[in-house]
Amino acid sequence: MDYSAVSSGGKSMNQVPGKLLMWDTKTMKQQLQFSLEPEPIAINCTAFNHNGNLLVTGAADGIVRLFDMQQHECAMSWKAHDGEVYSVEFSYDENTVYSIGEDGKFIQWNIHKSGLKVSEYNLPSEATGPFVLSGYSGYKQVQFPRGRLFAFDSEGNYMLTCSSTGGVIFKLNGEGDRVKQKPEREH
């Protein structure tokens, strides 16, 4: 069976309760509904580890939850951010999880010690949105971040995210060093 984790919910944690469902993508049938404690809450982002045995989620209540997909339960959870969690991802060695939140922080968490912060980086305010897209005739659209807001290099030593002037690269050395920011384009 091929599985997919699907979350539902909205921007405000006070308006829309969420669900975390597991679907068989071949039969298109729901397999499981996971419990979201302390109450149903909107899940903003999800990521599986390499073999699909673990699922990490980030939610509107600022909590990161780690689900054991073989036991079909939440193995651990912790308060990760002040405000919503916008993006989560496993590290390459899968011993830690990274998250970006509404509070503008990029944080590395140890998954063997629930809620233990390994490192923290302050991001440019533009990295977490909202993003304003401009079009023809003065048209503007405001988008709120969801999903992947950062990427790693092939060895997991650097992280790329965005700012109003382009990409920002951080060296993941625990000290939060900003390595390079793509310069603004000349007009």
C-alpha positions as CSV (number, residue, x, y, z in Angstrom):
1,M,0.0,0.0,0.0
2,D,1.1,3.6,-0.7
3,Y,0.2,6.0,2.1
4,S,-0.2,9.7,2.3
5,A,-0.7,11.9,5.3
6,V,-3.3,14.6,4.8
7,S,-4.0,17.4,7.1
8,S,-6.9,19.8,7.1
9,G,-7.4,23.1,8.8
10,G,-7.2,26.8,8.4
11,K,-5.0,29.8,9.2
12,S,-6.4,30.5,12.7
13,M,-6.2,27.8,15.3
14,N,-9.3,29.3,17.0
15,Q,-11.5,28.9,13.9
16,V,-11.0,25.5,12.3
17,P,-10.3,22.3,14.1
18,G,-8.1,19.9,12.1
19,K,-7.7,16.3,11.4
20,L,-4.7,14.1,10.5
21,L,-5.8,11.3,8.3
22,M,-3.8,8.5,6.6
23,W,-5.1,7.4,3.2
24,D,-4.2,4.5,0.9
25,T,-3.4,6.3,-2.3
26,K,-4.0,3.2,-4.4
27,T,-7.5,2.5,-3.2
28,M,-8.3,6.1,-2.2
29,K,-9.7,4.9,1.1
30,Q,-9.0,6.4,4.5
31,Q,-7.0,4.1,6.7
32,L,-6.6,5.9,10.0
33,Q,-7.4,9.1,11.8
34,F,-4.7,10.1,14.3
35,S,-5.5,11.7,17.6
36,L,-4.4,15.3,17.9
37,E,-3.9,16.2,21.6
38,P,-4.7,18.3,23.6
39,E,-7.5,18.9,21.1
40,P,-8.1,18.7,17.4
41,I,-6.0,21.4,15.8
42,A,-5.1,22.5,12.2
43,I,-2.0,20.8,11.0
44,N,0.0,23.1,8.7
45,C,2.9,20.9,7.5
46,T,4.0,17.2,7.5
47,A,7.2,15.3,6.6
48,F,7.9,11.5,6.6
49,N,11.3,10.1,7.4
50,H,13.1,8.1,4.7
51,N,11.3,4.8,5.3
52,G,7.9,6.2,6.3
53,N,8.0,4.9,9.8
54,L,7.9,8.4,11.4
55,L,5.8,11.4,10.5
56,V,6.5,14.8,11.9
57,T,3.8,17.5,11.9
58,G,3.7,21.2,12.7
59,A,0.4,22.7,13.8
60,A,-1.4,26.0,14.4
61,D,-1.0,25.6,18.1
62,G,2.8,25.9,17.8
63,I,3.3,22.2,18.7
64,V,5.5,19.7,16.8
65,R,4.2,16.2,16.9
66,L,6.1,13.0,16.0
67,F,3.9,10.1,15.0
68,D,5.0,6.4,15.0
69,M,3.4,5.1,11.8
70,Q,3.8,1.4,12.9
71,Q,2.1,1.9,16.3
72,H,-0.4,4.5,14.8
73,E,0.0,6.9,17.6
74,C,1.7,10.2,18.6
75,A,5.1,9.1,20.1
76,M,6.0,12.6,21.4
77,S,5.1,16.3,21.1
78,W,6.4,19.6,22.3
79,K,5.8,23.3,22.2
80,A,8.1,24.4,19.4
81,H,7.1,28.0,18.5
82,D,5.2,31.0,19.7
83,G,2.5,31.0,17.1
84,E,2.0,28.6,14.3
85,V,4.5,26.0,13.0
86,Y,4.9,26.7,9.2
87,S,7.4,24.1,8.1
88,V,9.0,20.8,9.4
89,E,11.6,18.5,8.1
90,F,13.8,15.6,9.3
91,S,17.6,16.1,9.3
92,Y,19.7,13.8,7.1
93,D,20.6,11.5,9.9
94,E,17.0,11.6,11.2
95,N,18.1,12.2,14.8
96,T,16.7,15.7,14.7
97,V,13.9,17.6,13.3
98,Y,14.0,21.2,12.0
99,S,11.0,23.6,12.2
100,I,10.2,27.2,11.1
101,G,7.5,29.1,13.0
102,E,5.4,32.2,12.9
103,D,7.9,33.6,15.5
104,G,10.6,33.8,12.8
105,K,12.8,31.1,14.3
106,F,14.4,28.1,12.6
107,I,15.0,25.5,15.3
108,Q,16.6,22.1,15.4
109,W,15.1,19.6,17.9
110,N,16.5,16.3,19.2
111,I,13.9,13.5,18.6
112,H,15.4,11.2,21.2
113,K,14.9,13.7,24.0
114,S,11.4,15.2,23.5
115,G,11.5,19.0,23.1
116,L,15.3,19.3,23.6
117,K,16.4,22.3,21.5
118,V,19.7,21.7,19.7
119,S,20.1,25.0,17.9
120,E,18.1,28.1,17.0
121,Y,18.5,30.6,14.2
122,N,16.7,33.9,13.8
123,L,15.4,34.3,10.3
124,P,14.7,37.4,8.2
125,S,11.1,38.6,8.8
126,E,10.3,37.9,5.2
127,A,11.2,34.2,5.4
128,T,7.9,33.4,7.2
129,G,5.5,35.6,5.2
130,P,3.0,36.7,4.5
131,F,4.1,36.9,0.9
132,V,2.7,39.6,-1.4
133,L,2.7,38.7,-5.1
134,S,2.2,41.6,-7.5
135,G,0.8,41.3,-11.0
136,Y,-0.4,43.3,-13.9
137,S,-2.7,46.3,-13.3
138,G,-1.7,46.7,-9.7
139,Y,-3.1,43.3,-8.8
140,K,-1.8,42.0,-5.5
141,Q,-2.3,38.7,-3.7
142,V,-1.3,37.8,-0.2
143,Q,-0.2,34.3,0.5
144,F,0.5,32.7,3.9
145,P,3.3,30.1,4.1
146,R,2.6,26.4,4.2
147,G,4.8,23.4,3.5
148,R,8.5,23.7,2.5
149,L,10.0,27.0,3.5
150,F,13.6,25.8,3.6
151,A,16.0,23.3,1.9
152,F,19.2,21.6,2.8
153,D,22.4,21.1,0.8
154,S,23.2,17.5,-0.2
155,E,25.2,16.9,3.0
156,G,22.9,18.7,5.4
157,N,25.4,21.3,6.4
158,Y,23.7,24.4,5.0
159,M,20.1,25.6,4.9
160,L,18.5,27.9,2.3
161,T,15.5,30.1,3.0
162,C,14.2,33.3,1.6
163,S,14.2,37.1,2.4
164,S,12.8,40.1,0.5
165,T,16.0,40.4,-1.5
166,G,16.6,36.8,-2.3
167,G,17.9,33.6,-0.8
168,V,19.7,33.4,2.5
169,I,22.1,30.5,3.4
170,F,22.8,29.5,7.0
171,K,25.6,27.2,8.1
172,L,24.1,24.6,10.4
173,N,26.8,24.7,13.1
174,G,24.7,25.4,16.1
175,E,25.7,29.0,16.2
176,G,23.2,30.4,13.6
177,D,25.8,31.9,11.3
178,R,24.3,33.6,8.2
179,V,26.7,32.6,5.4
180,K,25.5,34.4,2.3
181,Q,22.6,36.4,1.2
182,K,22.0,36.6,-2.5
183,P,22.4,40.3,-3.5
184,E,19.6,42.4,-4.8
185,R,19.3,42.6,-8.5
186,E,20.5,45.7,-10.2
187,H,17.8,47.6,-12.1
